[in-house]
Amino acid sequence: MKIKSIKTIWALSLTAVFALSCSENEYLEEINPNAITTDVFWESSTQFDAALTTVYGATQFQSISGGDLQFEMMLGDEAGTESWYAPFAYRNLTYTDGASQIANKWSQLYIGIYRANQVINNLATADTSVFAEGERETIEAQAKFLRAFFYFQVAHTFGGGVIKLDAIESAEDLPGTFSTIDEITNSIIIPDLEYARENLPQTWDDSNIARVTWGSATSLLGKVYLYDEDWTTAASLFKSVIDSGIYSLTADINDNFRHENEFNSESIFEVAYNAEISPASGGAAVDDNSFETGAEASTLATAVGQLNYGGYNTVLPTYFLHELFVNDEVDPSNPVNDDNLQSKRMGGSVVPSNGDGLYYNVEPGSKGWAYGQSTYAKKHANWYHLEFEDGNSRSGINFRHIRYADVLLMYAEALLNSGGSVDEAIEYIDMIRARAGVITLRQYLNENGNTFPQLHVSKQVNGTQPMVPATAATVLTHLQRVERPLELCFEGHRYKDLVRWGIVQEVYNDLRAEEIWREENFEAIEDQAPLFIRERIRPDFLFSSQNYTPAVHNYFPIPAAEVQTNDGL
């Protein structure tokens, strides 16, 4: 099963397993007379694999891997937006439990959980003779990995959730009590991932390249322990992935954000999208529903793409992120650099008006850049091969939930927190910096008396960046405030990172102070290096710095509709 070509299988499996795609209560009550019923469906390995396809398919929902991630991007320090766009409420922390985006996130994750439960529960009673040796365990391992992934997202997006391990046969089965992050982690996520690690292959052949692997399960399990601050266990798991020799950083960082060279050496858990319009779909439809299938495109490209080129630029990089990239100093001695003035990862992530190369086949400064918009997002957009984004918001660029660069940074974080070697942590951070073509921490230390600059401090606002010695604390701050946002911006990690580190308010306050300085000095800095801001300062952190309350905003609220229909919530 190559998920990139999932459309044909999808249509067949959804017809055969009608109940698996239910997203409305009435689907639980009505019977499709043309569908194979569940009492005769689970009779062959082919049918189980078709059902498993629908579990993979749930990862393509827009709130999980596509365009609706833009709302969560607003919560951290990487993205802002304009007041006339829907994500503005998330940037200001004024969203409510009635927001459709929050309801969609919850329901789409639980659709994935429900589909995984169907596969897992029916495997338990299946005739073992219909499976080849090891086949049953491999199918179950994939379903359990995906269920663990969905539950990880539930737990760390909503601060907990409802545990459902049985198949839902009627509306009466839907209610459940609220369980905490720890309860979900210990009762579902860890056991599922342990089973997946033991039963998934290290690699698949090309026809099955989109399936999850031992590395997927081991990396996600390491992330689970990292979030739980079990640094030693997390480090051990990440190191096993590193030492496996299966993964490596791509030579060109841009290979991780384009529709070309997908499922490459850096890919550990990747969700496939396809921009082609299926004859069975309505053209603009994405993912699946009970009436249209086979339109598995992402809408993320139009969220990040610039307005002048068919996007909406609802996701605007913050001044903090823009300056962070500007301060990511290119190393002229690194052979990955040619004539680029900005780092390779800046070239693949954001574009300023003075950016290197072309942007939608024209010079970057040709259009846009007004009203305080100093830079636009390039990551996840089709700027490198199209002149305009698709008119129906369709993109075939895959979404990478876990890539090897993230594992290297998480390993470094676990080392720094567990009393491990600071030098070893720097070594792994520098692998990523070298690939980006920028001066490594070791170079800074060697050339500056064993000190390195605090690169997250704004040069524009403060004039200089303090030099600090390389201790576990200072390198950890660098990893949190510099390396992870530079390498992983717009990849779905940032706000969860800030929450688990407990620095949301600190970051908001710092960046609001920088906005105030720019507002007060705007006449002197307008259209000047390094940011070339025009017309106004966009106040991304004006309201979030005032409104943030950890108990209210660290996690999304449970959707109002769920609370109203479930006494257990």
C-alpha positions in Angstrom: 0.0 0.0 0.0 1.6 3.2 -1.1 -0.4 5.9 0.6 0.5 8.4 -2.0 -1.7 6.4 -4.4 -4.3 5.6 -1.8 -7.3 6.8 -3.7 -8.3 3.6 -5.4 -8.0 1.6 -2.2 -9.8 4.3 -0.3 -12.9 4.1 -2.4 -13.1 0.3 -2.0 -12.3 0.3 1.7 -14.8 3.0 2.6 -17.5 1.2 0.8 -16.7 -2.1 2.5 -16.2 -0.6 6.0 -18.9 2.0 6.0 -18.9 2.3 9.8 -15.3 3.2 9.9 -15.9 6.6 8.3 -18.8 7.7 10.5 -18.5 11.2 11.7 -22.1 12.0 12.4 -24.4 10.3 14.9 -26.9 9.4 12.2 -24.3 7.2 10.6 -24.4 5.0 13.7 -28.1 4.5 13.2 -28.5 4.2 9.4 -27.5 1.1 7.4 -26.1 1.4 3.9 -27.8 -1.3 1.9 -24.9 -1.4 -0.6 -22.2 -1.9 2.0 -20.7 -5.1 3.3 -21.8 -5.3 7.0 -19.3 -5.7 9.8 -20.4 -9.2 10.7 -19.1 -10.6 7.4 -16.3 -8.1 6.7 -13.5 -9.1 8.9 -12.7 -12.4 7.2 -9.4 -11.9 5.3 -6.1 -10.2 5.7 -7.0 -8.1 2.7 -10.0 -6.7 4.4 -8.0 -6.0 7.6 -5.5 -4.1 5.5 -8.3 -2.2 3.8 -9.6 -1.2 7.2 -6.1 -0.2 8.3 -6.0 2.1 5.2 -8.8 4.1 6.7 -6.9 4.5 10.0 -3.9 5.9 8.0 -6.5 8.1 6.2 -7.6 9.8 9.3 -4.1 11.3 9.7 -4.9 13.3 6.5 -7.7 15.3 8.2 -6.9 19.0 8.0 -6.8 19.6 11.7 -4.3 16.7 12.2 -1.8 17.3 9.4 -3.3 19.9 7.0 -4.4 23.5 6.7 -6.3 23.7 10.1 -2.9 23.4 11.9 -2.7 27.2 11.1 -4.8 27.8 14.2 -2.4 26.1 16.5 0.6 27.8 14.9 -0.8 31.1 16.2 -0.4 30.1 19.8 3.4 30.1 20.0 6.1 32.6 19.0 6.4 31.6 15.3 3.3 33.0 13.7 1.0 36.0 13.7 -1.9 37.0 11.5 -4.1 39.9 10.5 -7.3 40.9 12.4 -9.6 40.0 9.5 -8.6 36.3 9.5 -10.1 33.5 11.6 -6.8 32.6 13.3 -6.7 36.1 14.9 -8.7 34.7 17.9 -6.0 32.1 18.5 -3.2 34.6 18.3 -5.0 36.8 20.9 -6.2 33.8 23.0 -9.8 34.9 22.7 -11.1 31.6 21.2 -13.8 29.8 23.0 -15.0 26.2 23.5 -17.6 26.8 20.8 -15.0 27.3 18.1 -15.5 25.0 15.1 -11.7 24.5 14.8 -11.5 23.1 18.3 -14.5 20.9 17.7 -13.0 19.6 14.4 -9.7 18.8 16.1 -11.4 16.7 18.8 -13.8 14.9 16.5 -11.2 14.1 13.8 -8.8 12.7 16.3 -11.5 10.5 17.7 -12.5 9.3 14.3 -9.0 8.1 13.9 -9.1 6.4 17.3 -12.4 4.8 16.5 -11.1 3.4 13.2 -7.9 2.0 15.0 -10.1 0.4 17.7 -12.1 -1.4 15.0 -9.0 -2.9 13.5 -7.5 -3.8 16.9 -10.6 -5.3 18.4 -11.5 -7.4 15.4 -8.0 -8.7 15.1 -8.4 -10.2 18.6 -11.2 -12.5 17.4 -10.1 -13.0 13.8 -9.3 -16.5 12.4 -5.5 -16.6 12.5 -5.4 -18.9 9.5 -6.2 -16.1 7.1 -2.9 -14.3 7.9 0.6 -15.1 6.8 3.2 -15.5 9.5 3.7 -12.3 11.4 1.1 -10.5 9.3 -1.5 -10.2 12.0 1.0 -8.7 14.4 2.2 -6.2 11.9 -1.3 -5.0 11.1 -2.0 -4.6 14.8 1.3 -2.8 15.4 0.4 -0.2 12.8 -3.1 0.3 14.2 -1.7 0.6 17.7 1.0 3.1 16.6 -1.7 5.3 14.9 -4.0 5.0 18.0 -1.1 6.1 20.2 -0.4 9.0 17.9 -4.0 10.1 17.9 -4.2 9.8 21.7 -0.9 11.7 22.1 -2.5 14.6 20.1 -5.7 14.4 22.2 -3.7 14.4 25.5 -1.3 17.3 24.6 -3.8 19.4 22.7 -6.7 19.1 25.2 -4.8 18.3 28.4 -6.5 14.9 28.5 -9.5 13.2 27.0 -11.9 10.3 27.0 -10.4 6.8 26.8 -12.3 4.7 24.3 -10.9 1.3 23.5 -14.0 -0.5 22.4 -15.9 -0.3 19.2 -18.8 2.2 19.3 -22.0 0.5 18.2 -24.5 3.1 19.1 -24.8 6.7 20.4 -25.1 5.3 24.0 -21.5 4.1 23.7 -20.2 7.6 23.1 -20.1 9.2 26.6 -17.1 8.7 28.8 -15.3 10.3 31.7 -12.3 12.7 31.4 -8.9 11.1 31.8 -5.7 13.1 32.5 -2.5 13.2 30.3 -0.8 10.7 32.7 -3.8 8.3 32.6 -3.9 8.3 28.8 -0.1 8.0 28.5 0.2 5.1 30.9 -2.9 3.1 29.9 -2.8 3.5 26.1 0.1 5.4 24.5 3.0 3.7 26.1 1.6 0.1 25.8 0.6 0.7 22.2 4.0 2.1 21.2 5.8 -0.7 23.0 3.8 -3.3 21.1 4.4 -1.3 17.9 8.2 -1.2 18.5 8.3 -4.9 19.0 6.3 -5.8 15.9 7.0 -3.2 13.2 9.7 -3.6 10.6 12.6 -1.2 10.4 11.8 -0.5 6.8 9.2 -1.3 4.1 9.6 -1.8 0.4 8.8 1.1 -2.0 5.2 0.0 -2.5 4.6 0.3 1.3 6.9 3.3 1.9 4.2 5.4 3.7 3.6 2.8 6.5 5.0 3.4 10.0 8.1 1.6 11.2 10.1 0.6 14.2 11.7 4.0 14.0 8.3 5.8 14.0 7.3 4.0 17.1 10.6 4.4 18.9 10.8 8.1 18.1 7.3 8.8 19.3 7.8 6.8 22.4 10.9 8.8 23.1 8.9 12.0 22.6 6.3 10.6 25.1 9.0 10.2 27.8 10.5 13.5 26.9 7.2 15.2 27.5 7.0 13.3 30.8 10.5 14.5 31.7 11.9 11.0 32.0 15.0 12.2 30.4 17.1 9.0 30.7 14.5 6.8 29.1 13.9 9.4 26.3 17.6 9.7 25.6 18.0 5.9 25.4 15.2 5.6 22.9 16.4 8.5 20.7 19.9 7.1 20.8 18.7 3.8 19.5 17.1 5.5 16.5 20.4 7.4 15.9 22.5 4.3 16.3 20.3 2.2 14.0 21.8 3.9 10.9 18.5 3.9 9.2 18.1 7.7 9.1 20.2 10.6 8.1 19.8 14.3 7.5 19.0 15.1 3.9 21.8 17.1 2.1 19.2 19.7 1.1 16.8 20.7 3.9 14.2 21.7 1.4 13.6 18.1 0.5 11.6 18.0 3.7 9.1 20.6 2.7 8.4 19.9 -1.0 6.4 17.3 -3.0 9.7 16.1 -4.4 11.9 13.5 -2.7 9.2 12.6 -0.2 9.8 9.7 2.3 13.5 10.4 2.2 16.3 9.5 4.6 15.1 12.0 7.2 11.4 10.9 7.2 10.3 9.0 10.3 6.6 9.6 10.3 5.1 11.3 7.3 1.5 11.9 6.2 1.0 11.7 2.4 -1.1 14.1 0.4 -2.0 14.2 -3.3 -3.1 17.3 -5.2 -4.6 15.3 -8.1 -8.4 15.5 -8.3 -10.1 12.1 -8.1 -13.0 11.5 -10.5 -15.0 10.4 -7.4 -14.5 13.7 -5.6 -16.0 17.2 -5.9 -12.7 18.8 -6.8 -12.4 21.0 -3.8 -13.1 18.3 -1.2 -10.3 17.0 0.9 -9.9 13.8 2.8 -12.9 11.5 3.0 -16.5 11.5 3.9 -19.3 9.0 3.2 -20.2 10.5 -0.1 -17.0 11.6 -1.7 -13.7 9.8 -1.6 -10.2 10.0 -2.9 -9.5 13.8 -2.6 -6.6 13.6 -0.2 -5.1 17.1 -0.6 -3.7 19.4 2.0 -5.0 23.0 2.4 -1.9 24.2 4.3 -0.2 25.7 1.2 -2.8 28.4 0.8 -2.7 29.2 4.5 1.0 30.0 4.3 1.3 31.1 0.7 1.3 34.8 -0.1 -1.9 36.6 -1.0 -0.5 37.8 -4.4 0.2 34.3 -5.5 -3.1 32.5 -4.7 -2.5 32.0 -1.0 -4.1 33.8 1.9 -1.0 34.4 4.1 -3.1 33.8 7.2 0.1 32.5 8.7 2.6 35.3 8.9 6.1 34.7 10.5 6.6 36.9 13.6 9.3 39.5 13.7 11.0 37.3 16.3 11.2 34.4 13.8 12.3 36.7 11.0 15.1 38.2 13.0 16.1 34.8 14.3 16.7 33.7 10.7 18.5 36.9 9.9 20.9 36.3 12.9 21.5 32.7 11.7 24.9 33.6 10.4 26.0 31.9 7.2 29.4 30.1 7.3 31.3 31.0 4.1 33.6 28.0 4.7 30.7 25.5 4.6 30.5 23.9 1.2 26.7 23.6 1.3 26.7 27.4 0.7 27.1 28.8 -2.8 26.0 32.4 -3.4 23.3 32.4 -0.8 23.3 35.4 1.7 20.8 33.7 4.0 20.9 30.3 5.6 19.7 27.2 3.7 17.0 26.7 6.3 15.8 30.3 6.0 15.6 29.8 2.3 13.3 26.8 2.8 11.2 28.3 5.7 10.5 32.0 5.2 11.1 34.7 2.6 11.8 38.4 3.3 11.7 41.1 0.7 15.4 40.7 0.2 15.3 36.9 0.1 17.6 34.7 -1.9 16.4 33.3 -5.2 12.9 33.4 -6.7 9.6 33.2 -5.0 6.6 31.9 -7.1 9.0 32.5 -10.1 9.6 36.2 -9.5 11.9 38.2 -7.3 10.8 38.1 -3.7 10.3 41.8 -3.3 8.0 42.2 -6.3 4.7 42.0 -4.5 3.6 42.3 -0.9 5.6 43.4 2.1 3.1 46.2 3.1 1.3 46.8 6.3 3.9 45.4 8.6 4.3 42.1 6.8 8.1 41.7 6.9 8.3 38.1 5.7 6.1 35.3 4.5 6.2 31.5 5.1 7.7 29.3 2.5 7.6 26.0 4.3 4.6 23.9 3.1 3.9 26.3 0.2 4.4 25.5 -3.6 6.5 28.6 -4.2 9.3 26.6 -5.8 7.4 25.1 -8.7 4.2 27.1 -9.2 3.4 30.7 -10.0 0.1 30.5 -8.1 -1.3 28.2 -5.5 -4.2 26.0 -6.5 -7.6 27.8 -6.7 -9.3 25.1 -4.7 -6.6 25.2 -1.9 -5.3 21.8 -2.9 -1.6 20.9 -2.3 0.2 17.6 -2.6 3.0 18.4 -0.2 3.3 15.8 2.6 3.4 16.7 6.2 6.2 15.3 8.4 5.2 14.8 12.0 8.6 13.3 13.0 11.8 13.8 11.1 15.4 12.9 12.0 16.4 16.5 12.7 13.7 16.6 15.4 15.1 13.4 17.0 18.6 14.8 17.1 17.3 17.9 18.9 15.1 15.9 21.3 18.1 13.7 22.1 20.2 16.8 22.8 17.5 18.1 25.1 17.3 14.8 27.0 21.0 14.8 27.4 21.1 18.4 28.8 18.3 17.7 31.2 19.7 14.4 32.5 23.1 15.5 33.4 24.6 14.1 30.2 27.5 15.5 28.2 27.1 19.1 27.1 29.7 18.6 24.5 27.7 15.6 23.1 24.5 17.7 23.0 26.4 20.5 21.1 27.6 17.9 18.6 24.1 16.9 17.7 22.8 20.4 17.6 25.8 21.3 15.3 24.9 18.5 12.8 21.7 20.4 12.1 23.5 23.8 12.1 26.1 22.5 9.6 23.4 21.2 7.3 21.8 24.7 7.4 25.1 26.2 6.4 25.4 28.4 9.5 28.2 28.9 12.0 28.1 26.0 14.5 28.1 26.4 18.3 31.6 24.8 18.4 32.9 27.4 15.9 31.5 30.2 18.1 33.1 28.6 21.2 36.5 28.1 19.6 36.6 31.7 18.3 35.2 33.5 21.3 37.0 32.1 24.4 34.5 29.3 25.0 31.5 31.5 24.8 28.6 31.8 22.2 26.0 34.5 21.5 22.5 34.3 22.8 21.0 34.3 19.3 17.4 34.7 20.4 18.1 38.2 21.8 17.1 40.9 19.3 20.0 42.8 17.9 17.7 45.4 16.5 16.1 46.1 19.9 19.1 45.5 22.2 22.0 46.4 20.0 24.1 43.4 21.0 23.7 39.7 21.9 25.3 38.7 25.2 28.0 36.0 25.0 27.6 33.1 27.5 29.7 30.1 28.4 28.4 26.7 27.2 26.7 25.1 30.2 23.8 22.8 30.3 21.5 25.7 31.1 22.7 28.1 28.4 22.8 25.4 25.7 19.3 24.3 26.7 18.1 27.9 26.4 19.7 28.0 22.9 17.9 24.8 21.9 14.6 26.1 23.2 14.7 29.6 22.0 16.9 29.3 18.8 17.4 25.8 17.4 14.0 24.3 17.6 12.1 27.3 16.2 14.6 27.8 13.4 14.6 24.1 12.4 11.0 23.1 13.1 8.9 26.2 12.6 5.4 25.6 11.3 5.7 21.8 11.8 3.2 21.6 14.7 5.6 21.4 17.7 6.1 24.9 18.9 3.3 25.7 21.3 3.4 22.3 22.9 7.1 22.9 23.4 6.6 26.2 25.1 3.9 24.7 27.3 5.9 21.8 28.5 8.9 24.0 29.2 6.7 26.4 31.2 7.9 29.5 29.4 4.8 30.7 27.5 4.3 33.9 29.5 8.0 34.7 29.5 8.1 34.4 25.7 5.0 36.5 25.2 6.3 39.2 27.5 9.7 39.3 25.8 8.2 39.6 22.4 5.6 42.2 23.4 8.4 44.3 24.9 10.2 44.1 21.5 7.0 45.2 19.7 6.7 48.2 22.0 10.3 49.2 21.3 9.6 48.9 17.5 6.4 50.9 17.8 8.2 53.7 19.8 11.1 53.8 17.3 9.2 53.1 14.1 10.2 56.3 12.3 13.9 55.3 12.6 13.5 51.7 11.6 10.8 51.8 8.9 12.0 49.9 5.8 15.4 49.6 7.3 17.6 46.5 7.8 17.4 43.9 9.2 13.6 43.5 8.9 12.5 46.2 6.4 9.1 46.6 8.1 6.8 49.0 6.3 3.8 51.1 7.4 3.2 49.7 10.9 4.3 47.3 13.6 1.9 44.3 13.7 1.1 43.7 17.4 1.1 39.9 17.5 1.7 39.7 21.2 -0.4 42.7 22.4 -3.3 40.6 23.6 -1.8 37.2 24.1 0.7 38.7 26.6 -2.2 40.1 28.6 -4.7 37.3 28.2 -2.6 34.2 28.8 -3.6 32.1 31.8 -1.9 28.7 32.1 -4.9 26.9 33.4 -7.1 28.2 30.6 -4.7 28.4 27.6 -2.1 25.7 27.9 -4.6 23.3 26.3 -7.7 23.7 24.2 -11.0 23.5 26.0 -13.1 20.4 25.5 -15.6 21.4 22.8 -18.8 22.8 24.1 -20.9 20.3 22.2 -19.1 17.4 23.8 -19.6 18.8 27.3 -23.3 19.4 26.7 -23.9 15.8 25.5 -21.5 14.0 27.9 -22.1 14.2 31.7 -18.6 12.7 32.2 -17.0 15.8 30.9 
